[in-house]
Amino acid sequence: MTHHITAPELAGLADWFKSSYSDGAGNNCVEVADISATRFEAVAIRDSKDPAGPALLVTPEAFASLVAFARHFDV
C-alpha cells in the first residue's frame, strides 16, 4: 500500500537523505526518510527539488524490493 502526503506533514519525523545514485549536478535527486518507527510505519520518498511538495510513503518491504530491483540494473 502507498500513501501520498506532503513532506511538511512529516516535519520532525523525517531525517531526509539523498540517494547515492542521485545526479551529481543536483538536478535529479531523490530523497528518502525512514519513518518506520512512527505511526506511519513507512519509508518516505520525495523530490529534493520540491521539499515542500508531495512525499510518497511505502512500506519498508516495498522500499527494500525497489532497491533490490534497482540494483539489478546497476551499471
Secondary structure, DSSP 8 states (H G I E B T S, - for coil): -EEEEEGGGGTTT---EE-TTS-TTSSS-EEEEEETTSTT-EEEEEETT-TTSEEEEE-HHHHHHHHHHHHHT--
